[in-house]
Amino acid sequence: MADVTESLLAAGFVETAFHCPSCGLGGTSLSRPASLLDRTCLDCGEPVVTTVFERFSRG
């Protein structure tokens, strides 16, 4: 699974966490930056709050 994640990050995806203030649904995702605008909850359809994680090298 780590290899797939690394490949997606190299292809321009970013790691995100999301939370829906309306219904409480939350989780993590790999997303393209352009798709972060106007994201809606898959459960209730309301806007979600999205946080993008920044990766740091372990060197």
Contact map, one row per residue, 1 for C-alpha under 8 A:
11111000000000000000000000000000000000000000000000000000000
11111100000000000000000000000000000000000000000000000000000
11111110000000000000000000000000000000000000000000000000000
11111111000000000000000000000000000000000000000000000000000
11111111100000000000000000000000000000000000000000000000000
01111111110000000000000000000000000000000000000000000000000
00111111111000000000000000000000000000000000000000000000000
00011111111110000000000000000100000000000000000000000000000
00001111111111100000000000000000000000000000000000000000000
00000111111110000000000000000000000000000000000000000000000
00000011111110000000000000000000000000000000000000000000000
00000001111111000000000000000001100000000000000000000000000
00000001111111100000000000000111100000000000000000000000000
00000000100111110000000000000111100000000000000000011000000
00000000100011111000000000011110000000000000000000011100000
00000000000001111100000000011110000000000000000001111000000
00000000000000111110000001111000000000000000000001111000000
00000000000000011111000001111000000000000000000111100000000
00000000000000001111100111100000000000000000000111000000000
00000000000000000111111111000000000000001000011110000000000
00000000000000000011111110000000000000000000000110000000000
00000000000000000001111100000000000000000001010000000000000
00000000000000000001111110000000000000000011000000000000000
00000000000000000011111111000000000000000000000000000000000
00000000000000000011101111100000000000001010000000000000000
00000000000000001111000111110000000000000000000000000000000
00000000000000001110000011111000000000000000000000000000000
00000000000000111100000001111100000000000000000000000000000
00000000000000111100000000111110000000000000000000000000000
00000001000011110000000000011111000000000000000000000000000
00000000000011110000000000001111101100000000000000000000000
00000000000111000000000000000111111100000000000000000000000
00000000000111000000000000000011111100000000000000000000000
00000000000000000000000000000001111110000000000000000000000
00000000000000000000000000000011111111100000000000000000000
00000000000000000000000000000011111111100000000001000000000
00000000000000000000000000000000011111100000000000000000000
00000000000000000000000000000000001111110000001000000000000
00000000000000000000000000000000001111111000001100000000000
00000000000000000000000000000000000001111100111100000000000
00000000000000000001000010000000000000111111111100000000000
00000000000000000000000000000000000000011111100000000000000
00000000000000000000001010000000000000001111100000000000000
00000000000000000000011000000000000000001111110000000000000
00000000000000000000000000000000000000011111111000000000000
00000000000000000001010000000000000000011001111100000000000
00000000000000000001000000000000000001111000111110000000000
00000000000000000111100000000000000000111000011111000000000
00000000000000000111100000000000000000000000001111100000000
00000000000000011110000000000000000100000000000111110000000
00000000000000011100000000000000000000000000000011111000000
00000000000001111000000000000000000000000000000001111100000
00000000000001111000000000000000000000000000000000111110000
00000000000000100000000000000000000000000000000000011111000
00000000000000000000000000000000000000000000000000001111100
00000000000000000000000000000000000000000000000000000111110
00000000000000000000000000000000000000000000000000000011111
00000000000000000000000000000000000000000000000000000001111
00000000000000000000000000000000000000000000000000000000111
